[in-house]
Amino acid sequence: MRSQSDILPNTDLRPEASRMIACGFRIVPWSGVHATLRGYWRDTRDLIRGIEDEGDYRFINVDQVRFFGLDAQIMAGPWRGFSLDMILNVITVDDATNQDLPESPTFWGNGALSWQHAFFKGDLHTHLSLGIRAVSEFWTLTGDTPEVSSLISINTGTLLDVKATFIVIQNVRLSFAVDNVLDKDVIYISGYRLSGRMFRIGMSWDLLD
């Protein structure tokens, strides 16, 4: 006898698939400042949704959604080792019948202030970065069925990221990063995944200079 909220297998479940078309341009208004503006269209099919079935839980494929967006990026520097990187993305979402979806962020963005410096006559290169991510208010459906569901507003606020990269022993690169340093509660937004606190450690090296 199965207990409540067991997860049932689904042999017909298919992975999500996406295709995207983008077009943009890049300008250099001042020395050391680069700006990029890009528009894109992304079609995501076979979306996965969880549903309850007589006390059990299973995942099914639903139709598709289309993301229309415009993103802008500005990079400035480096000046005295400091550089600035900012991104703003405005997005709308349509379902398969070209109707606006209620669950859609208005914009998301991130920015990072970086500092680079070489120590010990260039034997040790450091790259430190402090970043902030922000997502605007968006609306989502809540309730068991569309007939009794209602719209609620959710605001995810801001997240803080830290990253450090060190280049030692010629071409060996060590990196350490912490995403969402404060471990702020986050949720899933269509087309943009926000995670809890995450630690990343990496090492790479160049074979040829």
Buried (B, 14 or more C-beta within 10 A) or exposed (E): EEEEEEEEEEEEEEEEEEEEEEEEEEEEEEEEEBBBBBBBEBBBBBBEEEEEEEEBEBEBBEEBBBBEBBBBBBBBBEEEBEBBBBBBBBBBBBBEEEEEBEBBBEBBBBBBBBBBEEEEEEEEBBBBBBBBBBBEEBBBEEEEEEEEEEEEEBEBEEBBBBBBBBBEEEEEBBBEBBBBBEEBEBEEBBBBEBEEEEEEEEEEEEEEE
